[in-house]
Amino acid sequence: MANNALLVMDVQRDIVDLADDGSGYLPRLRRAIDGARAAAIPVIYVIIALRPGYPDVSARNKALTAVIRAGLHVEGEPGTEIHPDIAPEAGDTVVTKRRGSAFSGSDLDLVLRARDIDSLVLTGIATSGVVLHTACHANDRDLGLTVLSDACLDLDPEVHELLTGKLFPQWAEVVSVEEWLKAVAQG
């Protein structure tokens, strides 16, 4: 049987402020987190934090140069903190990444191997950012994948629908939080 972990990715103050559409995203995500904890599934938080002055960002990286212009994701700044509505608890792991994928510039692979985790449940903001990049990396690493479609959020709802409806099902089981919670409760 797979050893699962729930990844809660880039749900940070600044990102939530930009992306939350008032659809109840954070309470749904909270239900997934609580359900994982109740089922003894590890919860791993992934944040993006770039060094002050951005010495680790190339001018060739279009996405991150936009972040620089906006002054976002500076390590140690309040905006990089995990949103308090879904904050980590004792025993949760927090991983810091430097790029789009949860694996890029982080020690996530080490954390997964140390806990013998071979299957990931993906959540986060944005579907077209961290969720897509992490799904690609995880797929290439032969990890089992589940995407909680309504625990992912994107600035562009059409892109979210395309990814969760067409692309992710090629690599992952794509389910709602409620569907996943029912499956977790059944063991």
C-alpha positions in Angstrom: 0.0 0.0 0.0 1.2 3.5 -0.8 2.7 5.8 1.8 1.0 9.1 1.2 1.7 12.6 2.1 -0.4 15.7 1.6 1.5 18.6 0.0 0.1 22.1 0.8 2.0 24.3 -1.6 2.5 28.1 -1.8 -0.5 28.9 0.4 1.2 31.9 1.7 -0.1 35.3 2.8 0.8 37.2 -0.4 -0.3 34.5 -2.7 -3.6 34.0 -1.0 -4.2 37.8 -1.1 -3.7 37.7 -4.9 -5.5 34.5 -5.8 -8.3 33.8 -3.3 -11.6 34.1 -5.2 -14.0 34.0 -2.2 -15.1 30.5 -3.2 -14.3 28.9 0.2 -10.9 27.7 -0.9 -9.2 28.0 2.5 -11.9 26.1 4.4 -11.9 23.3 1.8 -8.1 23.0 2.1 -8.4 23.1 5.9 -10.8 20.1 5.7 -8.2 18.2 3.6 -5.5 19.0 6.1 -7.6 17.9 9.0 -8.6 14.7 7.2 -5.0 13.9 6.5 -4.0 14.4 10.1 -6.9 12.3 11.3 -5.8 9.5 9.0 -2.1 9.9 10.1 -1.1 11.1 6.6 1.9 13.4 6.9 1.2 17.0 6.0 4.1 18.7 4.2 3.9 22.5 3.6 5.9 23.9 0.7 6.7 27.6 0.5 8.5 29.7 -2.1 11.1 32.1 -0.6 13.8 33.8 -2.5 16.9 35.4 -1.0 16.8 39.1 -0.3 18.1 40.9 -3.4 17.2 37.9 -5.5 20.8 36.7 -6.2 19.3 33.3 -7.1 17.0 34.6 -9.9 18.2 34.9 -13.5 16.9 37.7 -15.7 16.0 34.9 -18.2 13.4 33.5 -15.8 10.2 35.3 -16.9 8.0 34.1 -14.1 10.4 35.0 -11.3 11.5 38.3 -12.8 7.8 39.3 -12.6 7.9 38.3 -8.9 10.9 40.5 -8.4 9.1 43.5 -10.0 6.3 42.9 -7.6 8.7 42.6 -4.7 7.2 39.2 -3.6 8.5 36.0 -2.0 11.4 37.6 -0.1 12.7 35.1 2.5 11.8 36.3 6.0 9.1 38.8 4.9 5.6 38.4 6.4 4.1 37.8 3.0 6.0 34.5 2.7 4.4 33.1 5.8 1.9 30.3 5.5 -1.6 31.6 5.7 -2.8 31.4 9.3 -6.1 29.7 8.4 -4.1 26.6 7.4 -1.0 27.0 9.5 1.3 24.0 10.3 1.0 22.2 13.6 3.6 20.3 15.6 4.8 17.4 13.5 4.2 19.0 10.1 7.1 19.6 7.9 7.8 22.9 6.1 10.0 22.8 3.0 11.3 25.9 1.3 11.7 25.9 -2.5 13.4 28.4 -4.8 11.5 27.7 -8.1 8.2 26.5 -9.4 8.3 22.9 -8.5 8.2 21.8 -4.8 11.3 19.7 -5.7 13.3 22.6 -7.2 15.9 24.0 -4.9 14.4 22.2 -1.9 15.1 19.2 0.2 11.6 17.7 -0.5 13.1 14.6 -2.1 15.1 13.9 1.1 12.1 14.4 3.3 10.0 11.9 1.2 12.8 9.3 1.1 13.4 9.6 4.8 9.7 8.8 5.5 9.4 6.2 2.7 6.7 8.3 1.0 5.9 7.1 -2.5 2.6 8.8 -3.2 1.7 12.5 -3.1 -1.6 14.3 -2.7 -1.2 17.7 -4.3 -2.9 21.0 -3.3 -1.9 24.6 -3.7 -1.8 27.9 -5.4 -1.4 28.1 -8.4 -2.7 25.1 -10.4 -0.7 26.4 -13.4 2.4 27.0 -11.2 3.5 24.9 -8.3 0.9 22.2 -8.8 1.7 21.7 -12.5 5.5 21.9 -12.0 5.4 19.5 -9.0 3.1 17.0 -10.8 5.6 16.9 -13.7 8.5 16.3 -11.3 6.6 13.7 -9.3 5.5 11.9 -12.4 9.1 11.7 -13.7 10.1 10.3 -10.2 7.4 7.5 -10.5 5.6 8.8 -7.5 1.9 8.0 -7.1 -0.2 11.1 -7.6 -3.6 12.5 -6.5 -4.7 16.0 -7.2 -7.4 17.5 -5.1 -9.0 19.6 -7.8 -10.9 22.0 -5.5 -7.9 22.3 -3.1 -6.0 23.9 -6.0 -6.6 27.4 -7.2 -5.4 29.5 -10.1 -5.8 33.1 -11.2 -7.2 31.8 -14.4 -10.2 29.5 -13.9 -10.1 28.2 -17.5 -6.5 27.1 -17.1 -7.4 25.4 -13.8 -10.2 23.5 -15.5 -8.0 22.5 -18.4 -5.3 21.2 -16.2 -7.5 19.3 -13.7 -9.9 18.1 -16.4 -7.5 17.2 -19.3 -3.8 17.1 -18.3 -3.6 15.9 -14.7 -5.8 12.8 -15.2 -3.1 11.5 -17.6 -0.8 11.3 -14.6 -2.9 11.3 -11.5 -6.2 10.6 -9.8 -8.1 13.9 -9.8 -10.7 14.1 -7.1 -12.5 16.6 -4.9 -11.6 17.1 -1.3 -14.8 15.4 -0.2 -14.2 12.4 -2.5 -10.7 12.1 -1.2 -11.8 12.3 2.5 -14.3 9.5 1.9 -11.6 7.3 0.4 -9.2 8.1 3.3 -11.9 7.3 5.9 -12.6 3.9 4.2 -8.9 3.1 4.5 
